[in-house]
Amino acid sequence: MVKSDDKKKKNLKDTKKKAKEEKNRTKKVSKELKKISNNNVETSEKKKTIYIFETVVVVLLAIIMLLLLCNRTFFREKYTTDKIDIDIPLLTFYVKDSNGEIVFKTLRKSEYVRHYFDLYLSNLTKYNCGDNSFYYDELKHVAIYDISVEKKFAVKTIKIKYTNGDADCLCDSKINC
Protein backbone atom coordinates (compact mmCIF):
# COMPACT_ATOMS: atom_id res chain seq x y z
CA MET A 1 0.00 0.00 0.00
CA VAL A 2 2.87 2.28 0.67
CA LYS A 3 3.97 1.86 -2.88
CA SER A 4 0.57 2.72 -4.23
CA ASP A 5 0.42 5.83 -2.00
CA ASP A 6 3.83 6.84 -3.32
CA LYS A 7 2.62 6.27 -6.86
CA LYS A 8 -0.49 8.33 -6.19
CA LYS A 9 1.59 11.14 -4.72
CA LYS A 10 3.99 11.00 -7.66
CA ASN A 11 1.09 11.00 -10.14
CA LEU A 12 -0.47 13.92 -8.24
CA LYS A 13 2.84 15.84 -8.40
CA ASP A 14 3.19 15.10 -12.09
CA THR A 15 -0.38 16.18 -12.74
CA LYS A 16 0.13 19.42 -10.79
CA LYS A 17 3.38 20.03 -12.68
CA LYS A 18 1.68 19.43 -16.04
CA ALA A 19 -1.23 21.70 -15.05
CA LYS A 20 1.22 24.46 -14.07
CA GLU A 21 3.10 24.07 -17.37
CA GLU A 22 -0.19 24.16 -19.27
CA LYS A 23 -1.21 27.29 -17.37
CA ASN A 24 2.12 28.97 -18.26
CA ARG A 25 1.71 28.00 -21.92
CA THR A 26 -1.82 29.41 -21.91
CA LYS A 27 -0.52 32.69 -20.46
CA LYS A 28 2.20 32.86 -23.14
CA VAL A 29 -0.30 32.18 -25.90
CA SER A 30 -2.71 34.79 -24.56
CA LYS A 31 0.15 37.36 -24.37
CA GLU A 32 1.09 36.58 -27.97
CA LEU A 33 -2.55 36.94 -29.06
CA LYS A 34 -2.77 40.31 -27.30
CA LYS A 35 0.40 41.47 -29.08
CA ILE A 36 -1.00 40.36 -32.43
CA SER A 37 -4.33 42.00 -31.66
CA ASN A 38 -2.59 45.28 -30.69
CA ASN A 39 -0.50 45.17 -33.86
CA ASN A 40 -3.66 44.64 -35.92
CA VAL A 41 -5.33 47.61 -34.22
CA GLU A 42 -2.26 49.79 -34.89
CA THR A 43 -2.12 48.59 -38.48
CA SER A 44 -5.80 49.28 -39.06
CA GLU A 45 -5.42 52.77 -37.55
CA LYS A 46 -2.47 53.43 -39.86
CA LYS A 47 -4.51 52.18 -42.82
CA LYS A 48 -7.37 54.50 -41.86
CA THR A 49 -5.00 57.47 -41.62
CA ILE A 50 -3.45 56.68 -45.01
CA TYR A 51 -6.91 56.21 -46.54
CA ILE A 52 -8.09 59.57 -45.20
CA PHE A 53 -4.91 61.29 -46.48
CA GLU A 54 -5.26 59.71 -49.93
CA THR A 55 -8.93 60.70 -50.09
CA VAL A 56 -8.13 64.32 -49.22
CA VAL A 57 -5.39 64.44 -51.86
CA VAL A 58 -7.69 62.98 -54.54
CA VAL A 59 -10.48 65.44 -53.66
CA LEU A 60 -8.07 68.41 -53.77
CA LEU A 61 -6.68 67.28 -57.14
CA ALA A 62 -10.22 66.88 -58.48
CA ILE A 63 -11.12 70.41 -57.34
CA ILE A 64 -7.97 71.84 -58.92
CA MET A 65 -8.68 70.02 -62.19
CA LEU A 66 -12.26 71.35 -62.21
CA LEU A 67 -11.00 74.89 -61.68
CA LEU A 68 -8.50 74.51 -64.49
CA LEU A 69 -11.08 73.01 -66.83
CA CYS A 70 -13.47 75.88 -66.11
CA ASN A 71 -10.77 78.43 -66.88
CA ARG A 72 -11.00 79.97 -70.37
CA THR A 73 -7.44 79.21 -71.39
CA PHE A 74 -5.62 76.58 -69.34
CA PHE A 75 -6.04 73.68 -71.78
CA ARG A 76 -6.31 75.91 -74.87
CA GLU A 77 -3.78 77.69 -77.05
CA LYS A 78 -5.96 80.66 -77.90
CA TYR A 79 -7.67 83.42 -75.97
CA THR A 80 -10.73 84.69 -77.81
CA THR A 81 -13.23 87.43 -76.94
CA ASP A 82 -15.20 89.91 -79.00
CA LYS A 83 -12.28 92.38 -78.65
CA ILE A 84 -9.23 90.18 -79.22
CA ASP A 85 -8.17 86.81 -80.54
CA ILE A 86 -4.59 85.94 -79.52
CA ASP A 87 -2.46 82.81 -79.40
CA ILE A 88 -1.13 81.92 -75.95
CA PRO A 89 1.07 79.12 -74.59
CA LEU A 90 -0.70 75.97 -73.43
CA LEU A 91 -1.17 75.68 -69.62
CA THR A 92 -1.66 79.43 -69.20
CA PHE A 93 -4.25 80.48 -66.64
CA TYR A 94 -6.55 83.42 -67.48
CA VAL A 95 -6.79 86.04 -64.71
CA LYS A 96 -8.49 89.15 -66.14
CA ASP A 97 -9.16 91.27 -69.21
CA SER A 98 -9.90 94.91 -68.50
CA ASN A 99 -9.10 98.35 -69.95
CA GLY A 100 -7.10 96.97 -72.85
CA GLU A 101 -4.93 94.71 -70.75
CA ILE A 102 -5.10 90.93 -70.45
CA VAL A 103 -3.41 89.19 -67.52
CA PHE A 104 -2.45 85.51 -67.50
CA LYS A 105 -0.50 83.34 -65.05
CA THR A 106 1.68 80.40 -65.98
CA LEU A 107 4.19 77.99 -64.48
CA ARG A 108 6.09 77.71 -67.75
CA LYS A 109 9.62 79.06 -67.97
CA SER A 110 9.80 82.78 -68.65
CA GLU A 111 12.32 82.19 -71.48
CA TYR A 112 9.84 79.87 -73.17
CA VAL A 113 6.99 82.40 -72.80
CA ARG A 114 9.10 85.26 -74.15
CA HIS A 115 10.24 83.16 -77.10
CA TYR A 116 6.64 82.05 -77.75
CA PHE A 117 5.39 85.65 -77.91
CA ASP A 118 8.40 86.77 -79.97
CA LEU A 119 7.42 84.17 -82.56
CA TYR A 120 3.79 85.26 -82.35
CA LEU A 121 4.66 88.93 -82.83
CA SER A 122 6.98 88.13 -85.74
CA ASN A 123 3.88 87.00 -87.69
CA LEU A 124 2.18 90.40 -87.19
CA THR A 125 2.83 93.69 -88.99
CA LYS A 126 4.94 96.13 -87.01
CA TYR A 127 4.01 99.83 -87.10
CA ASN A 128 6.29 102.62 -85.90
CA CYS A 129 4.51 105.88 -85.18
CA GLY A 130 6.99 108.38 -83.81
CA ASP A 131 7.85 107.26 -80.31
CA ASN A 132 5.21 104.55 -80.27
CA SER A 133 5.31 101.20 -81.99
CA PHE A 134 2.86 98.34 -82.02
CA TYR A 135 2.17 95.04 -83.70
CA TYR A 136 -1.02 94.92 -85.73
CA ASP A 137 -3.16 91.91 -86.58
CA GLU A 138 -4.91 92.92 -89.79
CA LEU A 139 -7.41 90.05 -89.71
CA LYS A 140 -8.69 90.88 -86.24
CA HIS A 141 -7.97 94.66 -86.28
CA VAL A 142 -6.08 94.49 -83.00
CA ALA A 143 -2.95 96.40 -82.07
CA ILE A 144 -0.67 94.88 -79.43
CA TYR A 145 1.47 97.50 -77.72
CA ASP A 146 3.31 95.49 -75.13
CA ILE A 147 3.72 91.93 -73.90
CA SER A 148 5.56 91.65 -70.60
CA VAL A 149 6.49 88.59 -68.56
CA GLU A 150 7.03 89.15 -64.84
CA LYS A 151 8.70 86.42 -62.86
CA LYS A 152 7.62 85.94 -59.25
CA PHE A 153 9.20 82.73 -57.94
CA ALA A 154 7.58 79.85 -59.86
CA VAL A 155 4.57 81.75 -61.22
CA LYS A 156 5.03 84.07 -64.18
CA THR A 157 2.58 86.89 -64.93
CA ILE A 158 1.95 87.69 -68.57
CA LYS A 159 0.48 91.12 -69.34
CA ILE A 160 -0.66 91.97 -72.85
CA LYS A 161 -1.64 95.57 -73.66
CA TYR A 162 -3.82 95.99 -76.72
CA THR A 163 -6.39 98.16 -78.44
CA ASN A 164 -8.87 97.71 -81.25
CA GLY A 165 -9.15 99.80 -84.39
CA ASP A 166 -7.67 100.56 -87.76
CA ALA A 167 -3.87 100.74 -87.89
CA ASP A 168 -3.83 104.10 -89.65
CA CYS A 169 -6.20 105.62 -87.09
CA LEU A 170 -4.11 104.25 -84.24
CA CYS A 171 -0.93 105.63 -85.74
CA ASP A 172 -2.13 109.12 -86.61
CA SER A 173 -4.36 110.73 -84.03
CA LYS A 174 -5.16 113.73 -86.33
CA ILE A 175 -7.27 111.69 -88.71
CA ASN A 176 -10.89 111.27 -87.70
CA CYS A 177 -11.63 107.57 -87.92
Summary of the structure (lengths in Angstrom):
residues: 177
radius of gyration: 39.8
end to end distance: 139.4
largest distance: 142.9
contacts: 411
relative contact order: 0.08
helix: 49%
strand: 29%
